[in-house]
Amino acid sequence: MSDYSAFKVELTDHIAHVQINRPEKINAMNAAFWSEIIDIFQWVEDTDEVRVVVLSGAGKHFSSGIDLMLLASVANELGKDVGRNARLLRRKVLQMQESFSVVDRCSKPVLAAVQGYCIGGAIDLISACDMRYAADDALFSIREIDMGMAADVGTLQRLPRLIGDGMMREMAYTGRNVKADEALRIGLVNRTFPSHEQLLEGVLAIAGEIAEKSPIAVGGSKRMIAYMRDHSVDDGLEYIATWNAAMLQSADLKLAMVAHMGKQKPVFDN
């Protein structure tokens, strides 16, 4: 692991805790954020010891979204030619999309722990995670509409699969705030916790449960779930049959069965 300016990263008991670490700026996503998150998730992919990722924000809030100073710097790069401006802006948007697509594509489960503000770009980020959990003071908002733009780094593409098309449209068109209790009701988060401390403790406990399972089985499950977003049931059944033709030969299967019959807890290799 390297030192990061926008993140703090720790690895304990197979859990990588990736924390946005700009609390003095409400964890706004500056230029370093967008490049560092790609490096971090490449490290996650390359490190077999990492089995689960917990994504959180330091301080009172998860994140207030994209840093407005970053938007201003992009605006300063624009010139007089519409075509060249469009090419520049398209390139920037695609680069920023990749910063969250690496989270979505991560072969290991990513759990988001959200407290306080989760606004704008932060919604794009948690939409790319496997599961989301919130403290009771969490507040969610697709705020781009109030800036005169459409959200463009993943929210409008991923959120309908989580909360349904109609609710996503309401949030996107109005920019209204969604509190933790409503987020739980509409399926945006899996569970809520009374305090920030209980939130992080609870999410790390869930991550710990996952980390104890076979990494071959967890990775295969995530792969199959992701595949089904864009394929038919028949395609998915064919794919899992081919996948498990190899994976059922893993030593993890025998180890799990022996442990189950002996009423013991299995310990799997990385």
Number of C-alpha atoms within 10 A of each C-alpha: 11 10 9 16 13 21 22 17 17 13 15 10 13 19 21 22 22 21 20 26 24 22 16 10 14 22 28 26 23 19 16 13 22 18 15 18 21 18 16 20 21 14 14 23 17 10 13 13 18 21 28 29 27 24 23 25 25 18 18 17 25 30 31 22 24 20 18 12 13 15 12 10 11 13 12 9 10 14 11 7 8 10 10 12 15 12 10 15 16 12 12 12 12 12 15 20 17 18 20 24 18 18 25 21 17 22 21 26 23 25 23 27 28 32 30 23 24 29 24 25 27 24 25 25 25 29 25 24 22 17 19 24 25 33 23 19 19 26 23 26 23 29 26 20 17 14 10 8 9 15 19 15 22 21 22 19 14 19 20 15 13 15 17 13 12 10 14 20 15 12 17 21 15 14 19 16 18 18 18 24 18 14 22 18 12 15 13 24 22 13 20 23 22 11 15 21 11 14 22 22 14 17 23 20 12 14 23 17 11 18 23 17 18 22 22 18 16 18 15 18 16 16 17 15 10 15 15 15 10 9 10 11 10 9 12 17 13 11 15 16 11 11 14 13 10 9 16 13 10 13 13 20 15 12 15 18 13 14 14 12 8 10 9 11 13 17 13 15 12 13
